[in-house]
Amino acid sequence: MHIPKTFEITDYKIIEQFIKENGFATLITNGSAFPTGTHIPLELEENEKSEKILAGHISKANPQWQEFENNPNVLVIFLSPINHYISSSWYNHPNAPTWNYLSIHISGKIKVIKGEELWKSVSRLTDRYEQNSKNPVSLDKLPPSVQKQINGIVGFEISIIKIDAQFKLSQNRTEEDFKNIIDELQLSNELGAKLMADVMERQKQNLKN
């Protein structure tokens, strides 16, 4: 991912928080003819060596997992659902329109996990998303007939080699233009526009602190 310095995020705490808040990612591998992509939830965890990894699983019916052994180099894309068009009519000078967004790319090597490792991985993922449920589901307490469905998935871990993080939030604009962008987004009837304005303001405050 090409990242102009103005938009680059290097603070690992910010990166980690973003991944936790935007865990539904795209896993991309090198297919035989074209790259292959699957949209799945991924968890940022630590392995036994205290190294940060990504953990997840896909359906065994999905042929992508068959690429893991011969093509272990993968790309994972975490993309915030908050993004929005930015009109250049909001600037105090002629310029091109653009789009604001937040994205993190992680390059790494993938390996399949099985047995107890897979069970624990799926349990952790389930527990995370069930913790706020009124009647949380636990993998260990599900009926055996449901637990057997784990045989239909392929678990994996991704060792992290490179992280590219970009929050493109009009940081390259003047104070006047930045304020105009915020004002125009807040005037919009679209929820996405208002959310983008909020993200831009919060990120600006984070950079000041």
HURA-V906324 format. One record per backbone hydrogen bond with DSSP energy under -0.5 kcal/mol. CO is the residue of the C=O (numbers start at 0). NH is the residue of the N-H. Records with the same first field share a line. If there is no record, write none. Layout:
CO->NH  NH
//
This chain:
3->6  7
4->7
6->166
9->11
10->14
11->15
12->16
13->17
14->18
15->19
16->20
17->21
19->22
22->24  41
23->78
24->26  39
25->27  76
26->37
27->74
28->30  35
35->28
37->26  39
39->24
42->44  54
44->52
46->49
50->46
51->159
52->44
53->157
54->42
55->155
57->153
58->61
60->62
61->64
62->65
63->66
64->67
66->70
71->109
73->107
74->27
75->77  105
76->25  78
77->103
80->82
83->99
84->86
85->97
86->89
87->90
97->85
99->83
100->167
101->79
102->165
103->77
104->163
105->75
106->160  161
107->73
108->158
110->156
112->154
113->116  117
114->118
115->119
116->120
117->121
118->122
119->123
120->124
121->125
122->126
123->127
124->128
125->129
126->130
129->132
132->135
137->140  141
138->141
142->145  146
143->147
145->148
146->149
147->150
148->151
149->152
151->59
153->57
154->112
155->55
156->110  158
157->53
158->108  160
161->106
162->164
163->104
164->8
165->102  167
166->168
167->100
169->172
173->177
174->178
175->179
176->180
177->181
178->182
179->183
180->184
181->185
182->186
183->187
184->187
189->193
190->194
191->195
192->196
193->197
194->198
195->199
196->200
197->201
198->202
199->203
200->204
201->205
202->206
203->207
204->208
//
